[in-house]
Amino acid sequence: MRTEAFYRTGFLLAAVWDLILGFVFFVFLRPMFGMLGVAFPENPSYAHLSAAFVFVQGLLYYFVSRNLQRNIDIVRVGIFYKIAYIGVALYYWAIGQSPHVAFTIFALVDLIWILLFALYLADHPRLYGATARKRA
């Protein structure tokens, strides 16, 4: 049976993943693009903005891990963030315009997080009882 501790750990891992990914691509954008063999953009602001959003998502999942019951809406929004990234990444992979396979791998990892998030939403009423159903 999935417990609160299971979800707390899962959201903490999701937080660490996005915090590290966002930080690395924000601070080390040029070396990361170079390592991946991706052409560095003329204006890197869009890549920095994306990295910043990923970092902030990591903060949000950390908040969820700290208070699972109260932060359920962050989980819902997180699912949509992950779906958006997966959709864009897989679209560009499907049409052969993905800058690197790593971005597709990141999308596949996000599928794991979506599964965790969806399981949590399904288990939330069982974990927190009738009052959780009214608030959720």
C-alpha positions as CSV (number, residue, x, y, z in Angstrom):
1,M,0.0,0.0,0.0
2,R,1.3,3.4,-0.9
3,T,1.8,5.6,2.2
4,E,2.3,9.2,3.0
5,A,6.0,8.5,3.4
6,F,6.1,6.9,-0.1
7,Y,4.6,10.1,-1.6
8,R,6.7,12.4,0.5
9,T,9.8,10.7,-0.8
10,G,8.5,10.7,-4.4
11,F,7.8,14.4,-4.4
12,L,11.1,15.1,-2.8
13,L,12.8,13.1,-5.6
14,A,10.8,15.0,-8.2
15,A,11.9,18.3,-6.5
16,V,15.5,17.3,-6.6
17,W,15.3,16.2,-10.2
18,D,13.8,19.5,-11.4
19,L,15.9,21.7,-9.1
20,I,19.1,20.1,-10.4
21,L,18.0,20.1,-14.1
22,G,16.8,23.7,-13.9
23,F,19.9,24.9,-12.1
24,V,22.4,23.1,-14.4
25,F,20.7,24.3,-17.6
26,F,20.4,27.9,-16.2
27,V,23.9,28.3,-14.9
28,F,25.7,26.1,-17.3
29,L,23.6,26.5,-20.4
30,R,26.5,27.1,-22.8
31,P,28.5,24.1,-21.6
32,M,25.4,21.8,-21.5
33,F,24.5,22.8,-25.1
34,G,28.1,22.2,-26.1
35,M,28.2,18.8,-24.4
36,L,25.0,17.8,-26.1
37,G,26.1,19.2,-29.5
38,V,23.2,21.6,-29.6
39,A,23.7,24.9,-31.4
40,F,23.8,27.7,-28.8
41,P,20.9,30.1,-29.4
42,E,21.6,33.6,-30.6
43,N,19.5,34.8,-27.8
44,P,19.6,32.4,-24.8
45,S,16.8,34.1,-22.9
46,Y,14.2,31.5,-23.9
47,A,16.4,28.6,-22.8
48,H,17.2,30.4,-19.5
49,L,13.5,31.1,-19.0
50,S,12.7,27.4,-19.5
51,A,15.4,26.4,-17.1
52,A,14.1,28.9,-14.5
53,F,10.6,27.4,-14.9
54,V,11.9,23.9,-14.3
55,F,13.8,25.1,-11.2
56,V,10.6,26.7,-9.8
57,Q,8.7,23.5,-10.5
58,G,11.3,21.8,-8.3
59,L,10.6,24.3,-5.5
60,L,6.9,23.6,-5.9
61,Y,7.4,19.8,-5.6
62,Y,9.5,20.4,-2.5
63,F,6.5,22.3,-1.0
64,V,4.3,19.4,-1.8
65,S,6.7,17.0,0.0
66,R,6.5,19.2,3.1
67,N,2.7,19.2,3.2
68,L,1.1,16.7,0.9
69,Q,-2.5,17.4,2.0
70,R,-2.5,21.1,1.7
71,N,-0.5,21.4,-1.6
72,I,-2.7,19.0,-3.7
73,D,-3.4,21.8,-6.2
74,I,0.3,22.1,-6.9
75,V,0.2,18.4,-7.9
76,R,-2.6,19.1,-10.4
77,V,-0.7,22.0,-11.9
78,G,2.4,19.9,-12.0
79,I,0.7,17.3,-14.1
80,F,-0.2,19.9,-16.7
81,Y,3.4,21.3,-16.7
82,K,4.7,17.8,-17.3
83,I,2.1,17.1,-20.1
84,A,3.0,20.4,-21.8
85,Y,6.7,19.5,-21.8
86,I,6.1,16.0,-22.9
87,G,3.8,17.2,-25.7
88,V,6.3,19.7,-27.0
89,A,9.3,17.4,-26.7
90,L,7.7,14.4,-28.3
91,Y,6.2,16.5,-31.1
92,Y,9.6,17.8,-32.1
93,W,11.1,14.3,-31.8
94,A,8.3,12.9,-34.0
95,I,8.9,15.5,-36.7
96,G,12.7,14.9,-36.5
97,Q,13.5,18.4,-35.1
98,S,14.4,17.6,-31.5
99,P,17.8,19.3,-30.8
100,H,19.0,16.2,-28.9
101,V,17.7,12.8,-27.7
102,A,18.3,14.0,-24.1
103,F,15.2,16.3,-24.4
104,T,13.1,13.3,-25.3
105,I,14.6,11.3,-22.4
106,F,13.6,14.1,-20.1
107,A,10.1,13.8,-21.5
108,L,10.1,10.1,-20.7
109,V,11.3,10.8,-17.1
110,D,8.4,13.2,-16.8
111,L,6.0,10.4,-17.6
112,I,7.2,8.7,-14.4
113,W,6.5,11.8,-12.4
114,I,3.0,12.1,-14.0
115,L,2.3,8.5,-12.9
116,L,3.4,9.3,-9.4
117,F,1.3,12.5,-9.3
118,A,-1.8,10.7,-10.7
119,L,-1.4,7.9,-8.1
120,Y,-1.2,10.5,-5.4
121,L,-4.3,12.2,-6.6
122,A,-6.1,8.8,-6.6
123,D,-4.8,8.0,-3.1
124,H,-5.4,11.4,-1.5
125,P,-8.9,10.6,-0.2
126,R,-7.7,7.3,1.2
127,L,-4.8,9.0,2.9
128,Y,-6.7,12.0,4.4
129,G,-10.3,10.9,4.7
130,A,-13.6,12.5,4.1
131,T,-12.5,16.1,4.7
132,A,-9.9,15.7,2.0
133,R,-12.6,14.8,-0.5
134,K,-14.5,18.0,0.2
135,R,-11.4,20.2,-0.2
136,A,-10.0,18.3,-3.2
